[in-house]
């Protein structure tokens, strides 16, 4: 089995590393005038850092007078380990991996634990393999967990391609693979479904990531007993505490939609901090540009939530490295990879420079090489939307007096409420109730699935997206079926993306030609397009901060409580289909 990425220290590299550590050979780089934030003992140490190639050979004042091939003056900055995002989907950034690297690496994110189950749901093995090819070409340490739930809940949705256990096992030995990605089918785990247990057994002894929102009591016990190790879907304080008490690692998430930092940060203590770390899960380039990435989470924890700096930085690096068994990451210490963030101000997370594998990101050609590396990675470019255009009558929803099941959006959450709303023949007893539809995109010939949703604020027009977790059928919300059909057909024509319509006009769209998920454009261009979309959806009355990402999760039948797939409304508390009318 190949050595894992970041652990592949050759014998010759090791001998040189030891010689530099002993003082028998000069460092390749000597970092002087630097302080180290000690994340083990909780101190700040005046030091020097001696590098041998991509590794740290030694730390301490004893190296200050060493001759070196290159001396780098840190100008009194404080050094912390490179930040680790403990769980994310690069696809949610809408950027291809090299553009994601270009945007997040200078922000200190030197390592990312990625689950490419978005593109794998669409393209199967072809999409997953592309991410592995990308990981080999990147400066950033991109680990690619093997997607476990394709689709998220079998029988409840239509996805683009299978990815069964035999396909999954092919990738166990890849240097970028550490284990099994989020096991979303928690009912299958709890009930001992043989197909699910086959997957867990295949990756026994490796990292096995969890996904169990609001799970507690005996059900949580059963889930953990199967060998699940962590969860990034925790949404309440008590839920997080129970998971920690039962030995589960708590991955605290702050994405573009799901924002759990404020709720969960108060749980973190010096005592339990080794069992807690950070992730973004789903974060778009607009927020990365405007706020940041993991650096933003650290800043919020310190300045808004009162987390001591040592603990905040521990969660962003050392805790995650320990959990995933990344023995050469997570600390500024001898033998570790020289992934270092230099800070002018620890509390403000004011970054002077970032080193990755001993090189300053300022010396890397991240921007100019992004397109070259993309071409070298052989990205899958075929149109994955096989659906014929729809007509407005495909979206006919006939209402009569009675009680209806309605999905209620909760701002800044991916869970939803399950409302029972009364229709008197002319109007609902609740405001802001609109039609929602999911249109199967893979050429299976299924009729659109229809439902009702509350909480968008939309007054006119429609919004549609081919990003609809995790099977990524086309999801649309609108005032009229004509405006909804126009939005859907625009995405079919463009190969996927986002779209806003009003009347017979397309106000704006953002094409995502790679699997209907990813753009070929720069982060700056994507952000400009997002700003255009924002102006358009505000024009038609949408009040949600991130309506497209919020809408994407309305199709995920493993997130409570009421969701809609291409096959119908799903009661996620009971894991059964329900009719739109009670």
For each residue, the residues with C-beta under 8 A, 3 or more apart:
1: 172 173
2: 8 173 174 175
3: 7 8 175
4: 7 8 175 176 177 178 326
5: 8 135 141 143 175 176
6: 111 141 326 328 329 337
7: 3 4 326 327 328
8: 2 3 4 5 175
9: 13 14 17 55 328
10: 13 14
11: 14 15
12: 15 16
13: 9 10 16 17 52 53 55
14: 9 10 11 17 18
15: 11 12 18 19
16: 12 13 19 20 25 52 53
17: 9 13 14 20 21 52 53 55 57 335
18: 14 15 21 22 57
19: 15 16 22 24 25 52
20: 16 17 23 24 25 26 27 28 50 51 52 57 58
21: 17 18 50 52 57 58 334
22: 18 19 25
23: 20 62 63 66
24: 19 20
25: 16 19 20 22 52
26: 20 66 67 68 69
27: 20 30 50 51 52 57 63 66 68 69
28: 20 51 52 53 68 69 70 358
29: 50 51 68 69 70 71 72 358
30: 27 48 49 50 51 63 66 68 70 71 72
31: 34 48 49 50 51 72 74 79 340
32: 48 64 71 72 73 74
33: 73 74 75 76
34: 31 46 47 48 49 74 76 77 78 79 342
35: 44 45 46 47 76 77 78 79
36: 44 45 47 49 59 78 79 332
37: 44 78 79 80 309 310 313 332 346
38: 41 42 43 44 45 310
39: 42 80 81 310 313 314 317 318 331
40: 318 331
41: 38
42: 38 39 270 310
43: 38
44: 35 36 37 38 78
45: 35 36 38 59
46: 34 35 61
47: 34 35 36 59 60 61
48: 30 31 32 34 59 60 61 62 63 64 66
49: 30 31 34 36 56 58 59 63 79 332 338 340
50: 20 21 27 29 30 31 56 57 58 59 63 66 68
51: 20 27 28 29 30 31 54 55 56 57 338 358
52: 13 16 17 19 20 21 25 27 28 55 56 57
53: 13 16 17 28 358
54: 51 337 338 357 358 359
55: 9 13 17 51 52 328 335 336 337 338 358
56: 49 50 51 52 59 332 333 334 335 336 337 338
57: 17 18 20 21 27 50 51 52 334
58: 20 21 49 50 62 63 334
59: 36 45 47 48 49 50 56 63 332 333 334
60: 47 48 63
61: 46 47 48 64
62: 23 48 58
63: 23 27 30 48 49 50 58 59 60 66
64: 32 48 61
65:
66: 23 26 27 30 48 50 63
67: 26
68: 26 27 28 29 30 50 71
69: 26 27 28 29
70: 28 29 30
71: 29 30 32 68
72: 29 30 31 32 360
73: 32 33
74: 31 32 33 34 77 79 342 352
75: 33 352
76: 33 34 35
77: 34 35 74 342 343 344 352 353
78: 34 35 36 37 44 342 343 346
79: 31 34 35 36 37 49 74 332 340 341 342 343
80: 37 39 313 316 317 332 340 341 343 346
81: 39 313 316 317 318 321 329 330 331 332 336 339 340 341
82: 108 109 110 111 317 329 339 340 341 354 355 356
83: 107 108 109 110 111 278 293 294 295 298 316 317 341
84: 109 110 111 112 113 277 278 294 316 317 320 321 326 329 330
85: 88 104 109 111 112 113 278 279 280 293 294
86: 113 230 232 251 277 278 279 320 323 324
87: 113 115 182 209 230 232 251 253 279 281
88: 85 92 112 113 114 115 279 280 281 282 283
89: 92 114 115 116 117 118 281 282
90: 93 95 96 97 100 112 114 116 131 142
91: 94 116 118 119 467 515 517 518
92: 88 89 118 255 256 281 282 283 284 467 549
93: 90 100 103 283 284 285 288
94: 91 284 285 510 512 517 518 519 526
95: 90 99 100 103 285 518 519 523 526
96: 90 99 100 134 374 379 514 518 519 520
97: 90 100 101 131 134 135 138 142 377
98: 101 102 134 137 138 369 370 371 373 374 377
99: 95 96 102 103 370 374 522 523
100: 90 93 95 96 97 103 104
101: 97 98 104 105 138 139 140 142 366 370
102: 98 99 105 106 366 367 370 523
103: 93 95 99 100 106 107 285 288 289 293 523
104: 85 100 101 107 109 112 140 288 293 294
105: 101 102 108 109 110 139 140 354 356 361 364 366
106: 102 103 351 354 361 366
107: 83 103 104 288 292 293 294 295 351 354
108: 82 83 105 293 294 295 341 349 351 354
109: 82 83 84 85 104 105 112 140 293 294 295
110: 82 83 84 105 140 141 339 341 354 356
111: 6 82 83 84 85 140 141 142 143 320 321 326 329 339
112: 84 85 88 90 104 109 140 141 142 143
113: 84 85 86 87 88 143 145 178 279 320 324
114: 88 89 90 131 142 143 144 145
115: 87 88 89 144 145 147 181 182 209
116: 89 90 91 119 120 127 128 131 144 147
117: 89 120 121 147 148 149 150 181 182 470
118: 89 91 92 121 122 467 469 470 472 515 517
119: 91 116 122 123 127 128 130 131 514 515 517 518
120: 116 117 123 124 125 127 128 147 150 161 163
121: 117 118 147 150 151 152 159 160 161 163 470 471 472
122: 118 119 127 159 160 161 384 472 515 516 517
123: 119 120 126 127 128 160 161 380 384 515
124: 120 127 128 150 160 161 162 163 167
125: 120 128 129 161 163 167 170
126: 123 129 130 161 380
127: 116 119 120 122 123 124 130 131 161 380 515
128: 116 119 120 123 124 125 131 132 144 146 147 163 171
129: 125 126 132 133
130: 119 126 127 133 134 377 378 379 380
131: 90 97 114 116 119 127 128 134 135 142 144
132: 128 129 135 136 144 171 174 176 177
133: 129 130 136 137 377 378
134: 96 97 98 130 131 137 138 142 373 377
135: 5 97 131 132 138 142 143 144 176
136: 132 133 175 176
137: 98 133 134 373 376 377
138: 97 98 101 134 135 141 142 373
139: 101 105 356 357 359 361 364 366
140: 101 104 105 109 110 111 112 356
141: 5 6 110 111 112 138 329 337 339 356
142: 90 97 101 111 112 114 131 134 135 138 176
143: 5 111 112 113 114 135 176 177 178 324
144: 114 115 116 128 131 132 135 174 176 177
145: 113 114 115 177 178 179 180 181 182 207 209
146: 128 168 171 172 177 179 180 181 203
147: 115 116 117 120 121 128 150 163 168 181
148: 117 168 180 181 182 183 184 185 199 209
149: 117 152 153 181 182 183 184 185 211 470 558
150: 117 120 121 124 147 159 161 162 163 470
151: 121 154 156 157 158 159 470 471
152: 121 149 156 157 184 185 469 470 471 556 557 558
153: 149 156 157 184 185 187 557 558 570 575
154: 151 185 195
155:
156: 151 152 153 557 565 567 570 575 577
157: 151 152 153 471 473 555 557 565 566 567
158: 151 440 442 444 446 471 473 565 566 567
159: 121 122 150 151 442 470 471 472
160: 121 122 123 124 384 441 442 471 472
161: 120 121 122 123 124 125 126 127 150
162: 124 150 167
163: 120 121 124 125 128 147 150 167 168
164: 167 168
165: 168 169 195 198 199 202
166: 169 170
167: 124 125 162 163 164 170
168: 146 147 148 163 164 165 171 172 180 199 202 203
169: 165 166 172 202
170: 125 166 167
171: 128 132 146 168 174 177
172: 1 146 168 169 177 202 203 206
173: 1 2 177
174: 2 132 144 171 177
175: 2 3 4 5 8 136
176: 4 5 132 135 136 142 143 144
177: 4 132 143 144 145 146 171 172 173 174
178: 4 113 143 145 206 207 324 325 326
179: 145 146 203 206 207 208 209
180: 145 146 148 168 183 199 200 202 203 206 207 208 209
181: 115 117 145 146 147 148 149 209
182: 87 115 117 145 148 149 209 210 211 232
183: 148 149 180 186 189 196 199 200 208 209 210 211 228
184: 148 149 152 153 211 470 558
185: 148 149 152 153 154 188 189 193 196 558
186: 183 189 190 210 211 212 215 219 223 558
187: 153 190 191 193 575
188: 185 191 193 195 196
189: 183 185 186 192 193 196 197 200 222 223 226 228
190: 186 187 219 222 223 226
191: 187 188
192: 189 196 197
193: 185 187 188 189 196 197
194: 197 198
195: 154 165 188 198 199
196: 183 185 188 189 192 193 199 200
197: 189 192 193 194 200 201 226
198: 165 194 195 201 202
199: 148 165 168 180 183 195 196 202 203
200: 180 183 189 196 197 203 204 208 226 227
201: 197 198 204
202: 165 168 169 172 180 198 199
203: 146 168 172 179 180 199 200 206 208
204: 200 201 227
205:
206: 172 178 179 180 203
207: 145 178 179 180 229 323 324 325
208: 179 180 183 200 203 227 228 229
209: 87 115 145 148 179 180 181 182 183 228 229 230 232
210: 182 183 186 223 228 229 230 231 232 233 248
211: 149 182 183 184 186 231 232 233 558
212: 186 215 220 223 228 231 233
213: 233 234 235 415 559 560
214: 235 236 239 415 560
215: 186 212 219 220 223 239
216: 219 220 239 242
217: 220 221
218: 221 222
219: 186 190 215 216 222 223
220: 212 215 216 217 223 224 242 243 246 248
221: 217 218 224 225 246
222: 189 190 218 219 225 226
223: 186 189 190 210 212 215 219 220 226 228
224: 220 221 227 228 246 247 248
225: 221 222
226: 189 190 197 200 222 223
227: 200 204 208 224
228: 183 189 208 209 210 212 223 224 231 248
229: 207 208 209 210 248 249 323
230: 86 87 209 210 248 249 250 251 323
231: 210 211 212 228 234 243 248 249 250 251
232: 86 87 182 209 210 211 251 252 253 279 281
233: 210 211 212 213 253 559
234: 213 231 239 240 243 250 251 252 253 260 264
235: 213 214 239 258 260 263 413 415
236: 214 239 240 263
237: 240 241 263 264 266 267
238: 241 242
239: 214 215 216 234 235 236 242 243
240: 234 236 237 243 244 250 263 264 267
241: 237 238 244 245 267
242: 216 220 238 239 245 246
243: 220 231 234 239 240 246 248 250
244: 240 241 247 248 250 267 272 275 276
245: 241 242
246: 220 221 224 242 243
247: 224 244
248: 210 220 224 228 229 230 231 243 244
249: 229 230 231 275 276 277 323
250: 230 231 234 240 243 244 264 267 275 276 277
251: 86 87 230 231 232 234 276 277 278 279
252: 232 234 260 261 264 265 268 276 277 278 279 297 315
253: 87 232 233 234 258 259 260 261 278 279 280 281
254: 258 259 260 261 278 280 296 297 300
255: 92 258 259 280 281 282 283 549
256: 92 282 283 284 286 287 546 549
257: 282 412 413 414 546 549 550 552 553
258: 235 253 254 255 281 282 412 413 414 553
259: 253 254 255 262 412 413
260: 234 235 252 253 254 263 264
261: 252 253 254 264 265 297 300 301 305
262: 259 265 304 305
263: 235 236 237 240 260 266
264: 234 237 240 250 252 260 261 267 268
265: 252 261 262 268 301 305 307
266: 237 263 305
267: 237 240 241 244 250 264 272 276
268: 252 264 265 272 273 276 307 311 315
269: 272 273 311
270: 42 273 308 311
271:
272: 244 267 268 269 275 276
273: 268 269 270 276 311 314 315 319
274: 314 318 319 322
275: 244 249 250 272 319 323
276: 244 249 250 251 252 267 268 272 273 315 319
277: 84 86 249 250 251 252 315 316 319 320 323
278: 83 84 85 86 251 252 253 254 294 297 298 315 316 320
279: 85 86 87 88 113 232 251 252 253
280: 85 88 253 254 255 283 293 294 297
281: 87 88 89 92 232 253 255 258
282: 88 89 92 255 256 257 258 549
283: 88 92 93 255 256 280 287 288 293
284: 92 93 94 256 287 288 530 546 549
285: 93 94 95 103 288 289 523 526 527 530
286: 256 289 290 526 527 530 531 534
287: 256 283 284 290 291
288: 93 103 104 107 283 284 285 291 292 293 523
289: 103 285 286 523 524 527
290: 286 287
291: 287 288 296
292: 107 288 295 296 299 349
293: 83 85 103 104 107 108 109 280 283 288 296 297
294: 83 84 85 104 107 108 109 278 280 297 298 316
295: 83 107 108 109 292 298 299 349 351
296: 254 291 292 293 299 300 349
297: 252 254 261 278 280 293 294 300 301 316
298: 83 278 294 295 301 302 312 313 315 316 349
299: 292 295 296 302 303 347 348 349
300: 254 261 296 297 303 304 305
301: 261 265 297 298 304 305 307 312 315
302: 298 299 305 306 307 308 309 312 347 349
303: 299 300 347 348
304: 262 300 301
305: 261 262 265 266 300 301 302
306: 302
307: 265 268 301 302 311 312 315
308: 270 302 311 312
309: 37 302 312 313 346 347
310: 37 38 39 42 313 314
311: 268 269 270 273 307 308 314 315
312: 298 301 302 307 308 309 315 316
313: 37 39 80 81 298 309 310 316 317 318 346
314: 39 273 274 310 311 317 318 319
315: 252 268 273 276 277 278 298 301 307 311 312 319 320
316: 80 81 83 84 277 278 294 297 298 312 313 320
317: 39 80 81 82 83 84 313 314 320 321 329 330 331
318: 39 40 81 274 313 314 321 322 330 331
319: 273 274 275 276 277 314 315 322 323 330
320: 84 86 111 113 277 278 315 316 317 323 324 326 330
321: 81 84 111 317 318 324 326 327 329 330 331
322: 274 318 319 325 330
323: 86 207 229 230 249 275 277 319 320
324: 86 113 143 178 207 320 321
325: 178 207 322
326: 4 6 7 84 111 178 320 321 329 330
327: 7 321
328: 6 7 9 55 335 336 337
329: 6 81 82 84 111 141 317 321 326 336 337 339
330: 81 84 317 318 319 320 321 322 326 336
331: 39 40 81 317 318 321 336
332: 36 37 49 56 59 79 80 81 336 340
333: 56 59 336
334: 21 56 57 58 59
335: 17 55 56 328
336: 55 56 81 328 329 330 331 332 333 339
337: 6 54 55 56 141 328 329 357 358
338: 49 51 54 55 56 355 356 357 358
339: 81 82 110 111 141 329 336 355 356 357
340: 31 49 79 80 81 82 332 354 355
341: 79 80 81 82 83 108 110 351 353 354 355
342: 34 74 77 78 79 351 352 353 354 355
343: 77 78 79 80 346 349 350 351 352
344: 77 348 350 351 352
345: 348 349 350
346: 37 78 80 309 313 343 349
347: 299 302 303 309
348: 299 303 344 345
349: 108 292 295 296 298 299 302 343 345 346
350: 343 344 345
351: 106 107 108 295 341 342 343 344 354
352: 74 75 77 342 343 344
353: 77 341 342 360 361 362
354: 82 105 106 107 108 110 340 341 342 351 360 361
355: 82 338 339 340 341 342 358 359 360 361
356: 82 105 110 139 140 141 338 339 359 361 364
357: 54 139 337 338 339
358: 28 29 51 53 54 55 337 338 355
359: 54 139 355 356 363 364
360: 72 353 354 355 363 364
361: 105 106 139 353 354 355 356 364 366
362: 353
363: 359 360
364: 105 139 356 359 360 361 369
365: 368 369
366: 101 102 105 106 139 361 369 370
367: 102 370
368: 365 371 372
369: 98 364 365 366 372 373
370: 98 99 101 102 366 367 373 374 522
371: 98 368 374 375
372: 368 369 375 376
373: 98 134 137 138 369 370 376 377
374: 96 98 99 370 371 377 379 520
375: 371 372 378 379
376: 137 372 373
377: 97 98 130 133 134 137 373 374
378: 130 133 375
379: 96 130 374 375 514
380: 123 126 127 130 514 515
381: 513 514
382:
383: 386 495 513
384: 122 123 160 441 442 495 496 515 516
385: 441 466 474 491 492 495 496 516
386: 383 441 442 443
387: 390 439 440 441 442 443 474 492
388: 492
389: 488 489 492 493
390: 387 394 395 439 448 485 488 489
391: 394 485
392: 395 396 480 481 482 484 485
393: 396 481
394: 390 391 447 448 485
395: 390 392 435 437 448 450 481 484 485
396: 392 393 481
397: 435 450 481 580
398:
399: 404 423
400: 423 425 581
401: 423 424 425
402: 422 423 581 582
403: 420 421 422 423 581 582
404: 399 420 421 422 423 428 452 580 581 582
405: 418 419 420 451 452 562 569 578 579 580 581 582
406: 418 419 420 421 430 433 451 452 453 454 562
407: 416 417 418 419 436 451 452 453 454 554 562 563 564 569
408: 416 417 418 419 453 454 455 562
409: 416 453 454 455 456 544 550 554
410: 413 415 416 417 455
411: 455 544 545 550
412: 257 258 259 545
413: 235 257 258 259 410 416
414: 257 258 550 553 556 559
415: 213 214 235 410 559 560 561
416: 407 408 409 410 413 554 559 560 561 562 563
417: 407 408 410 561 562
418: 405 406 407 408 561 562 571 573
419: 405 406 407 408 430 454 562
420: 403 404 405 406 582
421: 403 404 406 428 429 430 433 452 454
422: 402 403 404 428 429
423: 399 400 401 402 403 404 427 428 429
424: 401 427 428 429
425: 400 401
426:
427: 423 424
428: 404 421 422 423 424 431 433
429: 421 422 423 424
430: 406 419 421 433 454
431: 428 454
432: 454 455 456 457 458
433: 406 421 428 430 452 453 454
434: 452 453 454 456 458 477 478 479
435: 395 397 450 451 452 453 477 478 481 484
436: 407 450 451 452 453 475 476 477 554 564
437: 395 448 449 450 451 475 476 484 488
438: 448 449 468 473 474 475 476 555 564 565 566
439: 387 390 448 449 473 474 475 476 488 566
440: 158 387 444 445 446 448 449 473 566
441: 160 384 385 386 387 466 472 473 474 492 516
442: 158 159 160 384 386 387 473
443: 386 387
444: 158 440
445: 440
446: 158 440 449 566 567
447: 394
448: 390 394 395 437 438 439 440 566
449: 437 438 439 440 446 564 565 566 567 568 569
450: 395 397 435 436 437 580
451: 405 406 407 435 436 437 564 569 580
452: 404 405 406 407 421 433 434 435 436 580
453: 406 407 408 409 433 434 435 436 456 477 554
454: 406 407 408 409 419 421 430 431 432 433 434
455: 408 409 410 411 432 544
456: 409 432 434 453 463 477 542 543 544 547
457: 432 541 542 543 544
458: 432 434 461 462 463 477 478 479 537 540 541 542
459: 479 540 541
460: 479 483 502 503 540 541
461: 458 478 479 483 500 501 502 503 507 540
462: 458 476 477 478 479 480 483 484 486 487 500 501 502
463: 456 458 476 477 478 487 498 499 500 501 537 540 542 547 548 551
464: 474 475 476 477 478 484 487 488 490 491 498 499 501
465: 468 474 475 476 491 497 498 499 548 551 552
466: 385 441 472 473 474 491 496 497 498 512 516 517
467: 91 92 118 472 496 498 512 516 517 548 549 552
468: 438 465 471 472 473 474 475 551 552 554 555
469: 118 152 472 552 553 555 556
470: 117 118 121 149 150 151 152 159 184 556
471: 121 151 152 157 158 159 160 468 555 565 566
472: 118 121 122 159 160 441 466 467 468 469 515 516 517
473: 157 158 438 439 440 441 442 466 468 555 565 566
474: 385 387 438 439 441 464 465 466 468 488 491 492 496
475: 436 437 438 439 464 465 468 551 552 554 555 564
476: 436 437 438 439 462 463 464 465 484 487 488
477: 434 435 436 453 456 458 462 463 464 484 551
478: 434 435 458 461 462 463 464 481 483 484 487 501
479: 434 458 459 460 461 462 483
480: 392 462 483 484
481: 392 393 395 396 397 435 478 484 485
482: 392 485 486 504
483: 460 461 462 478 479 480 486 487 501 502 503
484: 392 395 435 437 462 464 476 477 478 480 481 487 488 501
485: 390 391 392 394 395 481 482 488 489
486: 462 482 483 489 490 501 504 506
487: 462 463 464 476 478 483 484 490 491 499 500 501 506
488: 389 390 437 439 464 474 476 484 485 491 492
489: 389 390 485 486 492 493
490: 464 486 487 493 494 499 501 506 509
491: 385 464 465 466 474 487 488 494 495 496 497 498 499 509 516
492: 385 387 388 389 441 474 488 489
493: 389 489 490
494: 490 491 497 499 509 511 513
495: 383 384 385 491 511 512 513 516
496: 384 385 466 467 474 491 511 512 513 515 516 517
497: 465 466 491 494 509 510 511 512 513 516
498: 463 464 465 466 467 491 509 510 512 533 548
499: 463 464 465 487 490 491 494 506 508 509 510
500: 461 462 463 487 506 507 508 509 533 536 537 540
501: 461 462 463 464 478 483 484 486 487 490 505 506 507
502: 460 461 462 483 505 507 536 539 540
503: 460 461 483
504: 482 486
505: 501 502
506: 486 487 490 499 500 501 509
507: 461 500 501 502 536 539 540
508: 499 500 529 532 533 535 536
509: 490 491 494 497 498 499 500 506 533
510: 94 497 498 499 519 526 529 530 532 533
511: 494 495 496 497 519
512: 94 466 467 495 496 497 498 515 516 517 518 519
513: 381 383 494 495 496 497 516 518 519 520
514: 96 119 379 380 381 517 518 519 520
515: 91 118 119 122 123 127 380 384 472 496 512 518
516: 122 384 385 441 466 467 472 491 495 496 497 512 513
517: 91 94 118 119 122 466 467 472 496 512 514
518: 91 94 95 96 119 512 513 514 515
519: 94 95 96 510 511 512 513 514 525 526
520: 96 374 513 514
521: 525 526 529
522: 99 370 525 526
523: 95 99 102 103 285 288 289 526 527
524: 289 527 528
525: 519 521 522 528 529
526: 94 95 285 286 510 519 521 522 523 529 530
527: 285 286 289 523 524 530 531
528: 524 525 531 532
529: 508 510 521 525 526 532 533
530: 284 285 286 510 526 527 533 534
531: 286 527 528 534 535
532: 508 510 528 529 535 536
533: 498 500 508 509 510 529 530 536 537 548
534: 286 530 531 537 538
535: 508 531 532 538 539
536: 500 502 507 508 532 533 539 540
537: 458 463 500 533 534 540 542 547
538: 534 535 541 542
539: 502 507 535 536
540: 458 459 460 461 463 500 502 507 536 537
541: 457 458 459 460 538
542: 456 457 458 463 537 538 547
543: 456 457
544: 409 411 455 456 457 547 550
545: 411 412 550
546: 256 257 284 549 550
547: 456 463 537 542 544 550 551
548: 463 465 467 498 533 551 552
549: 92 255 256 257 282 284 467 546 552 553
550: 257 409 411 414 544 545 546 547 553 554
551: 463 465 468 475 477 547 548 554
552: 257 465 467 468 469 475 548 549 555 556
553: 257 258 414 469 549 550 556 559 563
554: 407 409 416 436 453 468 475 550 551 563 564
555: 157 438 468 469 471 473 475 552 563 564 565 566
556: 152 414 469 470 552 553 559 563
557: 152 153 156 157 563 565 570 572 575
558: 149 152 153 184 185 186 211 572
559: 213 233 414 415 416 553 556 563 572
560: 213 214 415 416 572 573
561: 415 416 417 418 571 572 573
562: 405 406 407 408 416 417 418 419 569 570 571 572 578
563: 407 416 553 554 555 556 557 559 569 570 572
564: 407 436 438 449 451 475 554 555 568 569 570
565: 156 157 158 438 449 471 473 555 557 568 570
566: 157 158 438 439 440 446 448 449 471 473 555
567: 156 157 158 446 449 577
568: 449 564 565 577 578
569: 405 407 449 451 562 563 564 577 578 579 580
570: 153 156 557 562 563 564 565 575 576 577 578
571: 418 561 562 574 575 576 577 578
572: 557 558 559 560 561 562 563 575
573: 418 560 561
574: 571
575: 153 156 187 557 570 571 572
576: 570 571
577: 156 567 568 569 570 571
578: 405 562 568 569 570 571
579: 405 569 582
580: 397 404 405 450 451 452 569
581: 400 402 403 404 405
582: 402 403 404 405 420 579
